[in-house]
Amino acid sequence: MVFTHSRLGLFGLLLNILFGLSLAIFFPALNDTPPVGVRTMAFTDETRIDYFAPTPKYREVVVSLFYPMEIRNDKDEGQIRPTTNYMPNATATFYDALLMALGLPSGVIERISTYSQTDGPFFTTGEKSLPLLVFSPGFGQTFHGYTSILQEVARKGYVVAAIDHPYDAEIVEFPDGTTVQGANLSASHTFTEILMPRLRDVSFVLNELSQPATSHPFPLDTRHVVAFGHSLGGDTAIEVMLQDSRVKGGVNFDGNFNGKLQSSGVSISRPVLLLRTKDFSSGLNWNDAWEKFAGWKIELAVSDTTHNSFSDLPLLADILGIRSVLGRMGSSSFGDLGPLGGLQGVNIMSSYVTTFAEFVFTGKDSANLKCEGGGKFSEVHLVRRDGPCRYW
């Protein structure tokens, strides 16, 4: 998250927040059925050294599984919905400090909760494995900054494995509360160099998740996976298909390509969905990459968005009531979010991820992916498309 300092128009906001300082803030959800469970784990890859670490050590990653919870038949109508903190303690404190630079009181992020349950009961499917999606966040970001999107995807019947990439993200918090601070990698490494460990992180996580006896109790299909991500995470989601045959399709939210897709003689034959801002002036190198997508592919643009729109930031701005203030802060700031409402953005992103995943896994058609594009969302416009309306 990138913030800049401004106190313009914050007086009324401060009164509102200070007045309700003892009250919890809840992330709104598109719906609450089924409820979502969250389990966070740490994995250590003893086959590689983390060359971003200040001293040599094995590569470690943090993974949270977002999954549909079991719906209990005996649920009381007035039962309180389970909630989980939006971010773990140290991560919340870190981002609270950034919000305080805007003039907000301390503890705002720590007061935000989501409608989910830590280690909630898993939705039982008998012997059937649930479909798995893998998520990679933008450069410098933690997956916690995309929680609203990840939870909505899980509510639609998918398990999402969200990965935090240490030293890349500003902060990564492990389940035991230890943290790894960002290493300012962009000052000393190219984005191609930063991308490479991310790709290996995805494959390593799939390896670990394929061993439920040692890592988790969930019946997951790790042989047929869809990857999605934002910015550098979107690049990760597409380019991992060049090295891992288990990833059958990829979704890129407004991310440049920095890896092998810049090379000649490279192609991807599996389905690709590109979703970007309507303003193409952001320097995306998608025209060259487009020619290397040899299978089903579609590119869509979303009106009233900016690069930061493909995250929780607009929804955070809406629930804190600071969108109008942040919108005056300049094109490189946290405030450059575009006018699209936060909850509608979550609706669009989660809908396209899940309809694309269903298309990849089953071949089922969807209005969102038809040749005219857009589907049920007037904000979404078809840019280009190649291949039949059905992949098979």
N, C-alpha and C positions, 0 to 999 in steps of 0.2 A: 504494500500500500504506500502511495506517495502522498504526502500532505504538505501544504504550505501554510504559513501563518497569516491569519487575518482575523480581526475582531469586528469587522463591519457587520452590523445587523445581528450580533450574537447576544445582545443584552436580553431580548425577549426569550431567546432560546435558553439562556442560563437560568432565568427565572423559572421556566417550565421544568428544567431538569433538576434544579435545586429543590423546587417545591416537591417533586416526587422522587427524591434521591433514595428513599428507603424502599421504593417499589421496584419490582422486577420488570424488565422490558422483554417482551416475547416477540420472536420473529414470527410474522404471520406465515401461514401455509396455505397452499391452494386447497388442500383438503387434509383431513386427519385420519383417513381410513385407507389402508391399514396403517397403524402406527409404525414408527421406524425405530429399529435398534441400532446401536453403535458399539463396536468393539475395537479397541485400539491395541496394536501389537508392535513390537520392535523385532526386526530380523537383522542378523549379522551375516554378511557374505564373507566366509573365510577363504574364498578363492581369489579375492582381489584386495589390494591395498587402496585406501582412499587417499589419492594424491592431492586432494583439496585440504586435508586435515593438516594442522600445523606440525604435528609429529606423526610418524607412520603408524597406522592402525588399520584394521579391517574395516571395510565399508559397512556402515549401519544405516538402516532406513526405518522410518516410522510409517505404519499403514493403519488406516481406520477402515473397517468394513461397515458400510451402511446397508441395512437389510430390512426387508419387510418382517415385522414381528407377527407372532401368532395372535390371532384375535380370539379372545376367550368368550365363550358363549354366556358365561355368568357375569359379564361386565355390568355393573350397576349404572343406571342412566346418569346418576349424579357423580360418578367417580371422577376424581381429578386426573386430568391427562398427565402422563409422565413427561418430565422435562429434564433436559441436560444443559449444562453450561455451554454457551456458544463456543467459547475457547477455553482450553485448560489454563490454569492459574498464571503461570509465568508468561504464556503467550498473551493472555488478556492484559496483564500488567504492561507488557512491552507496547502493545497497540494503544493502551490507555495513555501512555506517555506521549504518543504522537497526537492523539486527540486533544490532550491538554495544551499542546502547542497551538491549537486552534482557539483556545480559550475555554474549552469545556472543563467541567469539574472532573476530578479523578474518579475512577471506578465505574465509568460508563459501560465499557465493554464487559467488565466483570458482572454487571447487572443483567446482561442479555442472556436469555435462555431460548432453547429451541424445543419444539414438541417432539421429543425423542426420548429413548431410554437407554442408558449405558448398560450393555450386556443384557438387554431384554430378551425374552424367549423368542427363539428363531421360528419362523414360519415353517411348519412341517410339511413335507411333500412326499413322504414315504421314501421310496428308492430313487425318486426323480431328482436330478441335479438342477439347481437354479442357475439361470444364465448370469454370467459374470461380466462386468464392465470394469475397466481400469481407468483411473483419472490421474492426470498430471497437471499441477498448477502452473501459473505463469512464473517467469523468472523473478526471483526475489520473494516469491509468495509462498505462504503455507496453504494447504488445502482447506484449512478452517475458514479461509476467506471466500469459500465457495459452498459452504455448508447447505444453504437453502436449495441450491441446485441439486446437490448430491442426495439430499433427503427426498426431494420430489421424484428423482429417478428411482430411488429405492421403493417409494410408495407405489410405483407402477409395476412392481414385481421383480426387480433386478437387485442383485447384490453389487455394490460399487466398492472397489478397493481403491481408496484414495491414498496417494503416496506423497510423503514429504521428502524432499531431497536435501540432506544436510549440506551446509556451507553455501548452497545455492540460495535457499530461503533466508530471509532476514533473521528468522528464528525457527528452530525445530525443537519441539518439546517431546521428550520420551515419556512412556507411561509411568516411569518412576519419578518423574518431575525434573530430571536433569535436562539441560538445554544445550543446543549447539547454535552459536551465533553465526550470522552470515559472514562470509569472508571477502566481500566486495570483489567477487570473481571477475566482473566485467572490466575491472581496472587492470587485470593481469592475464586474462584469458579471452580468446575469441568465443563467440557463441557456439561455434562448431565444437570447440573443446569442452564447453559447459554442457552441451547436448549429449556427448558420448556417455558419461556416467548415468545420465537419466535413462537412456535406452537400456543400459545394462540393469539399472534398477528395476525397470518394468519386467524384464525377463526373469530376474532373480525373484521378484515377488510372486510371479506366476509359478515358479518352481516351488517356493515355500508353501503357497496356497494349495498346491497339488498334494500336499502331505498333511491331511487334516488331523491325523493322529498326533502330530507333533506341534501343529500351529493353531488349529481351530477345529470346532466340531461340525462345521457346516458342509452340506453336500453341494459342492461347486463344480461346474464344468469348466475346468481350466484349459481345455483343449480347443474350445471355440469361444473366443473373447473379442469384445469390441473395446477399443481404446478411445478416449476423448480427453481434451484438454484445452487450456486457454493460453494464447501467446506462445511462449516457448514450450509450454505443455501441449499445445495443439500440434506444434512441430514434432514433439516427442510421440504423440499418438499416431501420426501418419508415418514417420520414418521408422518406428519400431517394426512396422510390417516388413521392412527390408531385411530384417535379421531374425524375426520370430514368426514362424508359420502358424502359431496358435492364435495370433491376432488376425481376425478375419475381416475387420473393417475399422476405419478410423475417422474421427470427427475433429476438426480443427476450428476453434473459435479464434479468429482474427490473429493468427500467428504466422510470422515469417518462417521460411524454410532455411535452415542453416547447415544441414548435413549433406548426406550423399545425393540428395535430390538436386544439388547444385552441380553434380558431376554428369558427364556425358555417359551414355550407355546404361543408364539406370531407369527402371520402370517399376511401377506397382500395379498389379493386376487385380487387386481386391478393392471393394467399394470404398469410396472416399466422399465425405460430406464436408464442405467448406462453408462456414457461416461467418460473415464479416459485417463491419459497419458499411453503411451505404456510401460513405465518402471513401473513395479508393485512394485518396492522397496520402495515406499513412505509410506508403512505401512498401507495401506487401509485394513480394516477388512471386506472386501466384501464377502469372502468365507463363513463366518458364516451367514451373512445376506442373502446371495443368497438362502440358504436352507429355509428361512422364507418367501420368495416370492412365494406364492402359485398360482399366476395367470400367465398371459403372462409376459415374462421378456426377456430382452436382455442386454448384456454387450458388449461394443465396446471400442476399444482403438485407440487413435489418435497419429500417428507418429510425431516425431519432436516437441513434446510439453513438458511442465513442468506444475506444479500446477498453476502457474501464467498465463499460456496461456489462461485459460478459463475466460478471463476478457478483459477489454480495454487496458491493459498494453502493449501487443505487438503492437497494433495499435498506441498507444501514442508514443512508442519508434520509430516506423517507421516514423511517421509524423514529429517528432522532430529530426530525424536523429541520434539518440543516441543508437541504438540497438547494434552496434559493441562495443561501449564503455561499456555499461552495461553488455554485455555478458561476460566480464572478471572479474566480481565482486564476483563470488562465488555462491555456490548452495543455500544459504539462502537469497540472495539479490533480489532486484527488477530486477536486470539484468538477472536472470536465467529464460529466457523466451523460450528457444528452438528456432530452426531455422524456424519454421512454420510462414509464413507471417501473419501479423495482420489481413488484410482484408480477407484472406482465412480462418483464424480461425473464424472470425465472420460469414462467409458464412457457414462453417460446423456447428457451434453451432445453428445458427438461422434455418438452414435447418432441423436439427434433432429435434429441439423443435417443429417446426410447422408440420412436417410430423407425429411426434408422437402424437401431439394434434389432428390432423385430424383423425388419426387412432383410438384414444380413443373416439372421439366425433361421428365418422361416421362409423368406421370399414374399411375405405378405405385403400387398400394396398399401399405400397410404396417400391421402390427399396432400399431405405435406411434401411428398416426394414426387408427385406427378409432374409431367412435362411443363405444365403451366406454372408450377411453383406456388409458394405462399400458403396453400392449404387454407386453414381457418383463420390465419393471422394476416390482417391487412397490412401490417408493418413489414412483412417478409416478402421480398421480391426475387424472382428468378434472375440470375445473372447469366448463367450458361449451364448446359447439361449435355451429357453424352451418354449414349447407351439406351437400351430399351427401358420402358417404365417398370419392367420386372427383370430382375437380374438373372433368374433362371428361366 
